[in-house]
Amino acid sequence: MTTCIVDFDTKTIYTDDLQTRYHKEVTTSSFGFKKVSRDVGLGFAPTEKIRMTANGCTVVAAGCATTLDEFARGYPNKIPKAPKSNTTILVCQVVGDTFRVISYQSRVGVFRNRWEIDVISPLKRHIAIGSGSEYAAGALAAGATPENAIIAASKLDHYTSANVTGYKVVDPRTV
């Protein structure tokens, strides 16, 4: 996964540069038949985790990079099906002085997968998502900056990198 932090005060998204990519695994039985397993094993690729949508929203995700790409391409008109893996996507938008953050979190079910959607209230200064989010939230509570919180998370979560990028979300109408 990864670790991402949204800072409501500065309207900035911070992420590390490690992204999980799922891949297919092909195995061969003792009789020579090939069997393809779905979404097993993890591959890691340094990548930019922040995408812009056609309507000027900024999208960041913790989870599968392929889902982030599909989500950003289609949002808001065509949201892809929820993946079979844990993925959290935050859609951030500045309109005038208002900073909006909407969370889409995949929920895996017995019969179908679905997105659980929440509007995030800016009552807290930060929201952290991803596999290192609990470590980062602890560092933030102890007074760390978002960049240092992700670096602290990287020391405890091997799915989080210490290479941190910050991206300021702006109103696309003012650019």
Backbone hydrogen bonds in HBPLUS format (Angstrom, degrees):
<---DONOR---> <-ACCEPTOR-->    atom                        ^
c    i                          cat <-CA-CA->   ^        H-A-AA   ^      H-
h    n   atom  resd res      DA  || num        DHA   H-A  angle D-A-AA Bond
n    s   type  num  typ     dist DA aas  dist angle  dist       angle   num
A0131-SER N   A0002-THR O   2.81 MM 129  5.60 109.8  2.31 143.9 162.6     1
A0004-CYS N   A0129-ILE O   3.00 MM 125  5.35 159.7  2.04 149.4 152.3     2
A0129-ILE N   A0004-CYS O   2.89 MM 125  5.35 157.0  1.94 150.0 157.2     3
A0005-ILE N   A0014-TYR O   2.81 MM   9  5.10 159.3  1.86 149.0 155.1     4
A0014-TYR N   A0005-ILE O   2.77 MM   9  5.10 167.1  1.79 159.1 163.4     5
A0006-VAL N   A0127-ILE O   2.86 MM 121  5.30 158.4  1.91 152.8 160.0     6
A0127-ILE N   A0006-VAL O   3.05 MM 121  5.30 141.7  2.20 138.8 149.7     7
A0007-ASP N   A0012-THR O   2.84 MM   5  5.27 174.8  1.84 166.3 168.0     8
A0011-LYS N   A0007-ASP O   2.90 MM   4  5.57 120.3  2.27 138.5 153.7     9
A0012-THR N   A0007-ASP O   3.24 MM   5  5.27 145.7  2.37 137.0 144.5    10
A0008-PHE N   A0125-ARG O   2.78 MM 117  5.28 160.1  1.82 156.0 160.9    11
A0169-VAL N   A0011-LYS O   2.81 MM 158  5.63 170.0  1.82 165.9 169.5    12
A0013-ILE N   A0167-TYR O   2.84 MM 154  5.13 165.0  1.86 142.9 146.1    13
A0167-TYR N   A0013-ILE O   2.75 MM 154  5.13 147.1  1.85 146.5 157.5    14
A0015-THR N   A0165-THR O   2.93 MM 150  5.43 154.8  1.99 151.4 159.7    15
A0165-THR N   A0015-THR O   2.80 MM 150  5.43 159.6  1.84 160.3 167.5    16
A0047-THR N   A0017-ASP O   3.11 MM  30  5.57 140.5  2.28 124.7 136.3    17
A0019-GLN N   A0045-ALA O   3.22 MM  26  5.57 149.4  2.32 130.7 139.7    18
A0045-ALA N   A0019-GLN O   3.24 MM  26  5.57 159.6  2.28 149.5 155.7    19
A0065-ALA N   A0020-THR O   3.34 MM  45  6.49 154.5  2.41 166.8 173.8    20
A0021-ARG N   A0043-GLY O   2.97 MM  22  5.24 153.0  2.04 158.7 159.6    21
A0043-GLY N   A0021-ARG O   3.03 MM  22  5.24 158.1  2.08 154.9 160.3    22
A0040-VAL N   A0023-HIS O   3.30 MM  17  6.26 137.1  2.50 166.9 168.4    23
A0025-GLU N   A0037-SER O   3.35 MM  12  5.27 159.9  2.39 134.6 140.1    24
A0037-SER N   A0025-GLU O   2.82 MM  12  5.27 172.6  1.82 164.9 164.9    25
A0027-THR N   A0035-LYS O   2.84 MM   8  5.24 168.7  1.85 155.9 158.8    26
A0035-LYS N   A0027-THR O   2.74 MM   8  5.24 164.1  1.76 157.4 161.0    27
A0029-SER N   A0033-PHE O   2.81 MM   4  5.30 163.4  1.83 153.4 157.5    28
A0032-GLY N   A0029-SER O   2.99 MM   3  5.24 164.4  2.01 111.7 115.8    29
A0051-ARG N   A0059-VAL O   2.82 MM   8  5.11 163.4  1.85 151.2 157.0    30
A0059-VAL N   A0051-ARG O   2.72 MM   8  5.11 172.3  1.73 159.8 162.0    31
A0053-THR N   A0057-CYS O   2.91 MM   4  5.26 155.9  1.97 150.8 154.7    32
A0056-GLY N   A0053-THR O   3.16 MM   3  5.40 162.4  2.19 114.7 115.1    33
A0058-THR N   A0092-CYS O   2.81 MM  34  5.06 177.2  1.81 160.4 161.0    34
A0092-CYS N   A0058-THR O   2.71 MM  34  5.06 178.8  1.71 163.7 163.7    35
A0060-VAL N   A0090-LEU O   3.02 MM  30  5.37 157.9  2.07 149.8 157.0    36
A0090-LEU N   A0060-VAL O   2.80 MM  30  5.37 169.0  1.81 165.9 169.7    37
A0062-ALA N   A0088-THR O   2.86 MM  26  5.28 157.7  1.91 154.9 162.4    38
A0088-THR N   A0062-ALA O   2.87 MM  26  5.28 161.9  1.91 151.8 157.6    39
A0068-LEU N   A0064-CYS O   3.28 MM   4  6.69 152.6  2.36 144.0 151.6    40
A0069-ASP N   A0065-ALA O   3.02 MM   4  6.32 160.1  2.06 152.2 156.3    41
A0070-GLU N   A0066-THR O   3.06 MM   4  6.32 166.6  2.07 151.8 154.7    42
A0071-PHE N   A0067-THR O   2.85 MM   4  5.94 161.2  1.88 150.8 156.6    43
A0072-ALA N   A0068-LEU O   2.93 MM   4  6.07 169.6  1.94 155.7 157.9    44
A0073-ARG N   A0069-ASP O   3.05 MM   4  6.20 156.9  2.10 148.9 155.2    45
A0074-GLY N   A0070-GLU O   3.16 MM   4  6.30 152.9  2.24 146.1 152.3    46
A0075-TYR N   A0071-PHE O   2.90 MM   4  5.80 144.5  2.03 155.3 163.7    47
A0078-LYS N   A0074-GLY O   2.72 MM   4  4.51 176.0  1.72 135.7 134.4    48
A0106-SER N   A0087-THR O   2.91 MM  19  5.47 168.8  1.92 164.5 168.3    49
A0089-ILE N   A0104-TYR O   2.76 MM  15  5.05 165.4  1.78 151.9 157.1    50
A0104-TYR N   A0089-ILE O   2.77 MM  15  5.05 161.3  1.80 156.3 161.8    51
A0091-VAL N   A0102-ILE O   2.83 MM  11  5.14 167.0  1.84 153.4 157.5    52
A0102-ILE N   A0091-VAL O   2.91 MM  11  5.14 158.1  1.96 142.7 149.6    53
A0093-GLN N   A0100-ARG O   2.91 MM   7  5.19 152.6  1.99 147.9 153.0    54
A0100-ARG N   A0093-GLN O   2.78 MM   7  5.19 173.0  1.78 162.0 162.6    55
A0095-VAL N   A0098-THR O   2.88 MM   3  5.25 160.1  1.92 152.6 159.0    56
A0098-THR N   A0095-VAL O   3.00 MM   3  5.25 155.8  2.06 133.8 130.7    57
A0120-ILE N   A0101-VAL O   2.83 MM  19  5.44 163.5  1.86 157.0 161.8    58
A0103-SER N   A0118-ASP O   2.71 MM  15  5.11 166.1  1.73 163.2 165.8    59
A0118-ASP N   A0103-SER O   2.93 MM  15  5.11 155.2  1.99 143.5 150.5    60
A0105-GLN N   A0116-GLU O   2.92 MM  11  5.11 163.9  1.94 142.5 147.8    61
A0116-GLU N   A0105-GLN O   2.78 MM  11  5.11 160.7  1.82 143.2 149.9    62
A0107-ARG N   A0114-ARG O   2.77 MM   7  5.32 153.4  1.84 165.3 171.1    63
A0114-ARG N   A0107-ARG O   2.96 MM   7  5.32 160.1  2.00 148.6 155.2    64
A0133-SER N   A0130-GLY O   3.14 MM   3  5.16 164.5  2.16 109.9 112.3    65
A0136-ALA N   A0132-GLY O   2.95 MM   4  6.18 162.6  1.98 156.9 162.7    66
A0137-ALA N   A0133-SER O   2.79 MM   4  5.90 157.0  1.84 146.6 153.1    67
A0138-GLY N   A0134-GLU O   3.06 MM   4  6.22 151.6  2.14 139.3 146.4    68
A0139-ALA N   A0135-TYR O   3.03 MM   4  6.34 153.9  2.10 145.8 152.9    69
A0140-LEU N   A0136-ALA O   2.85 MM   4  6.13 155.4  1.91 150.5 157.8    70
A0141-ALA N   A0137-ALA O   2.91 MM   4  6.11 156.3  1.97 145.7 151.9    71
A0142-ALA N   A0138-GLY O   3.05 MM   4  6.27 134.1  2.27 136.2 148.3    72
A0142-ALA N   A0139-ALA O   3.14 MM   3  5.01 127.4  2.43  90.6 104.7    73
A0144-ALA N   A0139-ALA O   2.94 MM   5  5.42 163.1  1.96 149.1 144.5    74
A0143-GLY N   A0140-LEU O   2.95 MM   3  5.12 158.5  2.00 106.3 112.6    75
A0149-ALA N   A0145-THR O   2.82 MM   4  6.00 145.5  1.94 153.1 164.4    76
A0150-ILE N   A0146-PRO O   3.09 MM   4  6.34 153.3  2.16 148.3 153.1    77
A0151-ILE N   A0147-GLU O   3.12 MM   4  6.43 156.3  2.17 145.3 152.3    78
A0152-ALA N   A0148-ASN O   2.85 MM   4  6.05 153.8  1.92 143.0 150.2    79
A0153-ALA N   A0149-ALA O   2.93 MM   4  6.18 153.5  2.00 141.6 149.1    80
A0154-SER N   A0150-ILE O   2.90 MM   4  6.16 144.8  2.03 144.1 153.7    81
A0155-LYS N   A0152-ALA O   3.15 MM   3  5.40 141.2  2.31 102.5 112.9    82
A0156-LEU N   A0153-ALA O   3.03 MM   3  5.33 146.5  2.14 106.2 116.1    83
A0157-ASP N   A0153-ALA O   2.79 MM   4  5.81 141.8  1.94 157.9 170.2    84
A0160-THR N   A0157-ASP O   3.11 MM   3  5.65 161.8  2.14 122.1 123.7    85
A0174-THR N   A0171-ASP O   2.93 MM   3  5.63 162.7  1.96 123.3 128.8    86
